[in-house]
Amino acid sequence: MIISIVGAILGTAGLAAVLYALAVLAQFGRKLGAVTKMRPYYRGYYVAIICVGLASITRLLRACVFWAEQPQPVPFLSEPLFQLLLYHLPLAIGLTASLVVTWHYWNWLLKER
């Protein structure tokens, strides 16, 4: 049980690190877009931040379930559909959106030799 709690806390900290990286990439994208007069694709990072933020809140809620003294204080938190809709799906959408925006802004690095 302790390992599950520690894993849930470290997983949430990992998602917080991803959120920070996305915020940094959004600022880089905003500045790069301003210099090169590109369309504001960096807003896709904000969508990714919202999606990954929702996933991290869901993961933190699941960590609270591990701390609960009763077996299931809120039954829907342990449902697989809840995990799919509020953790896995937003995480996949957010990371895919950030990958697309990152590829759009930084693909010129692969073309340079």
C-alpha positions, 0 to 999 in steps of 0.5 A: 500500500505504501508503494502505491501511495509513493507511486501515485505521488511521484506520478503526479510530480512527473505530470507536474514536470510535464506541465512545466515543460509545456509552459516553457515550450509555450513561451518559446513558441510564442517568442519564435512565432513573434520573430518569424511572423508565424500563426499563433500555433503556441496556443496548442500548448495551452490546450495541452496544459489544460488536458495534462492538468486535468490528468494530473488532478485525476491522478492526485484524486486517485492518490487520495483514494489510496489514503482513505481508510474505507475501502471505497469512499467514492466508488466512481473514482475506482471505475475504469471508465472514470480513469479512461475519460479523465486520465488516459484520454486527456493525457493522450490528447494533451501530449499529442497536441503538444507533439504536433505543435512542437513538430510544427515549430521546430521541424526546421532543425531537422532540415538544417545541416 
